[in-house]
């Protein structure tokens, strides 16, 4: 059977049948296709237009309960792929076969595509808006319309598929003033309407606040993380709630289910039908579900794939995702929603007698220990409820778990930052050091 002889629809079924005829007692095929049309502006001018497509097929088999996985990109020779997966299975130890039973479901398409001409218009519009106010800045814009389709089929009768279209828009501005260099950035991923003017206006606001450089405060002071920067804090909680970490005993929350672990104002959940990276099923074919991780500060649930859930004595939560086509499913998140408060961002600023706003950070965030020390890439000093200027050469250090127990206020300004929907928030318990002017 030649590499180009089968249509994609027929290929998955042919791989399952061929794998079973070759001695596999169970098999699964994951097919992924994507098409994107990125538009890239650099130094205020259009630099590049592209259009790219990719297609990948992953075959997972079990022979004598030993798993093997093989991947092909583009045209597929079914026999070669099956032989490769079966050969790799001989190198692995036997395991419990984890497959989802089910029927054929084609989920409704999500999102709406736009033409390249619209992407070009959005990029030009955003650049023009920023340069109306700051004509000397250099703007970079990267916007894209990405169409993705996924199909998962297995030997237990499951055949599920979905297709989604996501718009991505990212903008950054470089502002050089003598020896002073500043970069401000913002962006959005959405399956709905996209407003380049709103993104441009947020960048203008950041530049307005950065007109003057001022000395940072020092010691333990309240820190206001914008919705963009707050994602750094939540990353530690992603790890702590991972069922695999719980199973290994490396999560500090392994024994704290039903216990208060954060400030009572914090409620965190996942929602399968909301946001730019929502999906109807995971990479094991399990339907995704509404799941509350933390309710009013109390730990409610960990997220698991099929194997992790079984070993923990619970069901999968529909969170079995593959980091790549050639990887085995592992617990992962498709979105993360932090329930907003009722105070505007300007209200949060007004509450600070003396503190720091962190908007952009340099370096990675905290690990599962929660300890971190970050350099503030873009931040501001607040005194008596007013932003007085930008702080430079400033570092914020502390512990995520401690900070989230010392939450002072949650904003009402929740926004999507990738797959994380979070408001701004003020936390205590962190220390600030910085160079004096």
C-alpha positions in Angstrom: 0.0 0.0 0.0 1.7 3.2 -1.2 2.2 6.4 0.8 -0.2 8.4 -1.2 -2.8 5.8 -1.9 -5.2 6.6 1.0 -7.3 9.6 1.7 -7.0 10.9 5.3 -10.5 9.6 6.2 -9.6 6.1 5.0 -6.1 6.2 6.5 -7.1 6.1 10.1 -9.4 3.0 9.6 -6.7 1.3 7.5 -4.1 1.8 10.3 -6.4 0.3 12.9 -7.2 -2.7 10.8 -3.6 -3.3 9.8 -2.3 -2.9 13.4 -4.7 -5.5 14.6 -3.9 -7.9 11.8 -0.3 -7.5 12.7 -0.8 -8.6 16.2 -1.8 -5.5 18.2 -4.7 -6.2 20.7 -5.5 -2.5 20.7 -4.7 0.6 18.7 -5.5 4.3 18.4 -4.9 6.9 15.7 -4.7 10.7 16.3 -4.7 12.9 13.2 -4.0 16.6 13.3 -4.1 19.2 10.6 -3.4 22.9 10.7 -3.4 25.8 8.3 -2.2 29.2 9.2 -1.7 32.5 7.4 0.6 34.7 9.5 1.2 38.4 8.7 4.2 40.0 10.2 5.1 43.7 10.5 8.5 44.9 11.7 9.7 48.5 12.3 6.3 49.9 11.3 6.3 48.1 7.9 4.9 44.9 6.4 7.8 42.4 6.4 6.3 39.0 5.6 3.2 37.2 4.4 3.1 33.4 4.8 0.8 30.5 4.4 1.7 27.1 5.8 0.0 23.8 6.3 1.0 20.8 8.3 -0.5 17.3 8.8 0.5 14.6 11.2 -0.6 11.1 12.1 0.2 9.3 15.4 -0.4 5.6 15.8 -0.4 4.1 19.3 -0.6 0.3 19.6 -0.4 -2.3 22.4 1.0 -5.8 21.7 1.2 -8.1 24.6 0.1 -5.0 26.6 3.3 -3.2 25.6 2.7 0.2 24.2 4.4 1.7 21.2 3.9 4.9 19.3 5.0 6.1 15.9 4.4 9.4 14.0 4.4 10.4 10.4 4.1 13.9 8.9 2.5 14.4 5.5 1.9 11.3 3.3 1.8 8.0 5.3 2.8 4.5 4.4 0.5 2.5 6.6 2.6 -0.7 6.8 5.8 1.3 7.7 4.0 3.2 10.4 2.5 0.0 11.9 5.8 -1.8 11.8 7.5 1.0 13.5 5.0 1.3 16.3 5.0 -2.4 17.0 8.8 -2.5 17.0 8.9 0.3 19.6 6.4 -1.5 21.7 8.9 -4.3 22.3 11.1 -1.9 24.2 8.5 -1.0 26.7 7.1 -2.7 29.8 3.5 -4.1 29.8 0.9 -1.7 31.1 -2.9 -1.4 31.5 -4.4 -0.5 28.2 -6.2 2.8 28.5 -8.7 3.5 25.7 -11.9 5.4 25.6 -15.0 3.5 24.4 -17.5 5.5 22.4 -19.3 6.2 19.2 -18.8 8.5 16.2 -19.2 12.2 17.1 -18.4 15.2 14.8 -18.5 18.3 17.0 -19.6 21.6 15.6 -16.8 23.9 14.2 -15.7 26.7 16.5 -14.5 30.1 15.4 -14.7 32.0 12.1 -11.9 32.5 9.6 -10.9 35.9 8.2 -9.0 36.7 5.0 -5.4 37.8 4.9 -6.5 41.2 3.8 -8.3 41.6 7.1 -5.2 40.7 9.0 -3.2 43.2 7.0 -5.8 45.9 7.8 -5.7 45.1 11.5 -1.9 45.3 11.6 -1.8 48.7 9.8 -4.7 50.0 11.9 -2.9 49.2 15.2 0.4 50.7 14.1 -1.3 53.9 12.9 -3.1 54.3 16.2 0.0 54.0 18.3 2.1 56.3 16.1 -0.6 58.9 16.1 0.4 59.5 19.7 4.0 58.3 19.7 5.4 58.8 16.2 9.0 57.9 17.1 8.3 54.3 18.3 9.0 51.2 16.3 6.1 48.7 16.1 6.1 45.0 15.6 2.8 43.1 14.8 2.3 39.4 14.4 -1.2 38.4 13.5 -2.5 35.0 12.3 -5.7 33.1 11.5 -5.1 29.4 12.4 -7.4 26.6 11.4 -6.9 23.3 13.2 -8.7 20.0 12.9 -8.3 16.9 15.1 -9.6 13.4 14.7 -9.2 10.5 17.2 -10.2 7.0 16.4 -9.5 3.7 18.2 -10.2 0.0 18.1 -13.0 0.2 20.7 -15.3 2.1 18.4 -14.4 5.7 19.3 -14.3 8.2 16.4 -14.4 11.9 17.4 -13.4 15.0 15.6 -13.5 18.8 15.9 -12.3 21.8 14.0 -11.6 25.3 15.3 -10.4 28.6 14.0 -8.4 30.9 16.3 -7.2 34.5 15.7 -3.9 35.6 17.2 -2.8 39.2 17.4 0.4 40.3 19.2 1.9 43.8 19.2 5.1 45.2 20.7 6.5 48.7 20.7 10.1 49.7 21.1 10.6 53.2 22.5 14.2 54.6 22.6 14.9 57.8 24.5 18.6 58.4 24.5 20.1 55.7 26.7 16.7 54.6 27.9 15.0 51.7 26.1 11.5 50.4 26.7 9.4 47.7 25.2 5.6 47.5 25.8 3.6 44.6 24.4 0.1 43.2 24.4 -2.0 40.8 22.4 -5.0 38.5 22.3 -6.1 35.1 21.1 -9.8 34.7 20.3 -12.4 32.8 18.4 -14.6 35.8 18.4 -14.2 39.5 17.4 -10.8 41.1 17.4 -10.3 44.8 18.1 -6.8 46.0 17.2 -7.7 49.5 18.4 -8.2 48.2 21.9 -4.8 46.5 21.9 -3.1 49.7 20.6 -4.8 51.8 23.2 -3.6 49.5 26.0 0.0 50.0 24.7 -0.5 53.7 24.5 -1.6 53.7 28.2 1.5 51.8 29.2 3.7 54.3 27.4 1.8 57.2 29.0 2.6 55.7 32.4 6.3 55.3 31.5 6.9 59.0 30.6 9.1 59.4 33.7 11.6 57.0 35.3 11.3 57.0 39.1 13.0 55.2 42.0 11.4 51.9 43.1 10.2 51.3 46.6 12.0 48.6 48.6 11.2 46.0 51.2 7.9 44.3 51.6 5.3 46.3 49.7 2.0 45.5 48.0 2.4 44.3 44.4 -0.3 44.8 41.8 0.1 42.2 39.0 -1.7 43.1 35.8 -3.8 40.4 34.2 -1.0 39.9 31.8 1.7 39.4 34.5 -0.6 37.4 36.9 -0.2 34.3 34.7 3.2 33.9 36.3 1.5 33.2 39.7 -1.0 30.7 38.3 1.7 28.6 36.6 2.8 27.3 40.0 -0.8 26.3 40.8 -1.0 24.4 37.4 1.8 22.2 38.6 0.4 21.8 42.2 -3.0 20.6 40.8 -1.5 18.1 38.3 -2.6 14.6 39.3 0.7 13.2 38.2 2.5 15.5 40.6 0.1 14.3 43.3 0.8 10.7 42.5 4.5 11.3 42.7 4.1 13.2 46.0 5.9 16.2 44.6 2.9 18.5 44.9 2.7 20.5 48.1 -1.0 20.1 48.0 -1.1 16.3 47.7 -2.8 15.8 51.1 -4.8 19.0 51.1 -7.9 18.2 49.2 -10.9 19.8 51.0 -8.5 22.2 52.8 -8.2 26.0 52.4 -5.0 26.6 50.3 -5.4 30.2 49.1 -7.3 33.3 50.1 -11.0 32.8 50.3 -11.6 35.2 47.4 -10.0 32.8 44.9 -12.1 30.5 42.8 -10.5 28.7 39.8 -12.1 26.4 37.2 -11.8 25.0 33.7 -14.7 25.5 31.2 -14.8 23.3 28.0 -16.9 25.7 26.0 -15.2 29.0 26.8 -12.0 30.8 25.5 -9.6 30.6 22.6 -8.3 27.1 23.4 -11.5 25.3 24.5 -12.0 21.8 23.1 -14.7 19.2 23.3 -12.5 16.2 24.1 -8.9 15.5 25.2 -6.3 13.5 23.4 -7.6 10.3 24.8 -11.1 10.9 23.5 -12.7 11.7 26.9 -15.1 14.6 26.8 -13.7 17.6 28.6 -15.8 18.9 31.5 -16.5 21.8 33.8 -14.2 21.3 36.7 -13.7 23.5 39.8 -10.1 23.3 41.1 -10.4 25.8 44.0 -13.7 27.1 45.4 -13.5 30.1 47.8 -9.9 29.2 48.6 -10.6 25.5 49.3 -8.9 22.8 47.1 -11.6 20.8 45.3 -10.1 18.7 42.5 -6.9 17.7 40.8 -6.8 17.2 37.0 -5.9 13.8 35.5 -5.6 11.7 32.4 -7.0 8.1 32.3 -3.9 6.4 33.8 -3.3 9.0 36.5 -6.9 9.0 37.5 -7.0 5.2 37.8 -3.8 5.2 40.0 -5.3 7.9 42.2 -8.5 5.9 42.6 -10.7 8.3 40.6 -12.0 8.9 37.1 -10.2 10.8 34.4 -11.2 14.5 34.4 -10.8 14.7 30.6 -7.4 16.3 30.8 -5.2 13.7 29.0 -3.2 15.8 26.5 -0.1 15.1 24.4 2.7 17.7 24.5 3.3 16.6 20.9 2.0 14.0 18.4 4.8 11.6 19.4 4.2 11.8 23.1 1.9 9.7 25.3 -1.0 11.4 27.0 -0.3 13.2 30.3 -2.3 15.4 32.6 -2.7 18.9 31.0 -4.9 21.9 30.9 -6.8 23.5 28.0 -7.9 26.6 29.9 -7.8 28.2 33.4 -10.4 30.6 34.6 -9.9 32.8 37.7 -13.2 34.3 39.0 -12.8 38.1 38.8 -13.5 40.5 41.7 -15.6 43.6 41.5 -13.0 46.4 41.4 -11.7 48.1 38.3 -8.0 48.3 37.5 -8.0 52.0 38.4 -9.7 51.2 41.7 -6.9 48.8 42.5 -4.3 51.4 41.8 -6.2 53.9 44.0 -5.9 51.4 46.9 -2.1 51.4 46.9 -0.5 53.9 49.3 3.0 52.8 48.1 3.6 49.9 45.9 4.6 48.5 42.5 2.7 47.5 39.4 4.2 44.5 37.5 3.1 44.4 33.9 5.9 42.5 32.1 8.6 40.2 33.6 11.9 38.8 32.4 12.8 35.2 33.0 10.8 32.2 34.0 8.3 32.0 36.8 8.2 29.9 39.9 8.6 26.2 40.0 6.4 23.9 42.0 8.1 25.0 45.2 6.5 28.5 44.6 9.7 30.4 45.2 10.6 33.0 42.6 12.8 36.0 41.9 11.8 37.9 38.8 13.2 41.0 37.1 10.5 43.5 36.2 10.7 44.2 32.5 7.9 46.8 32.6 6.6 48.1 35.9 5.4 51.3 37.6 5.6 52.9 41.0 2.4 53.9 42.8 2.2 56.5 45.6 -1.0 57.6 47.3 -3.1 55.9 44.7 -1.4 57.5 41.6 1.1 56.1 39.1 4.1 58.4 39.3 6.3 56.7 36.7 8.2 53.6 35.5 10.6 51.6 37.6 13.8 50.1 36.1 16.3 47.5 37.4 13.8 46.2 39.8 13.4 42.7 41.2 10.4 41.1 43.0 10.9 38.0 45.0 8.8 35.7 47.3 6.6 32.6 47.3 3.5 32.1 45.2 1.6 30.1 47.8 2.3 32.7 50.5 1.3 35.5 48.2 -2.0 33.9 47.2 -2.8 33.5 50.9 -2.1 37.2 51.4 -4.3 38.4 48.5 -5.5 41.9 49.1 -7.8 42.5 46.1 -9.0 40.8 42.9 -9.8 43.1 39.9 -12.8 42.9 37.7 -10.6 43.3 34.5 -10.2 39.6 33.6 -8.7 39.0 30.2 -7.5 36.0 28.2 -3.7 35.6 28.2 -3.3 32.5 26.1 -5.4 29.8 27.7 -5.5 31.7 31.1 -8.4 34.0 32.0 -7.3 36.1 34.9 -8.0 39.5 36.4 -5.3 41.8 37.9 -4.7 41.3 41.6 -2.9 42.8 44.6 -0.9 40.5 46.8 1.3 41.0 49.9 4.2 39.0 51.2 6.6 39.8 48.4 9.8 41.8 48.6 11.1 44.5 46.2 14.7 45.5 45.5 15.8 48.0 43.0 18.5 50.4 41.9 18.1 53.9 43.2 18.4 56.7 40.6 
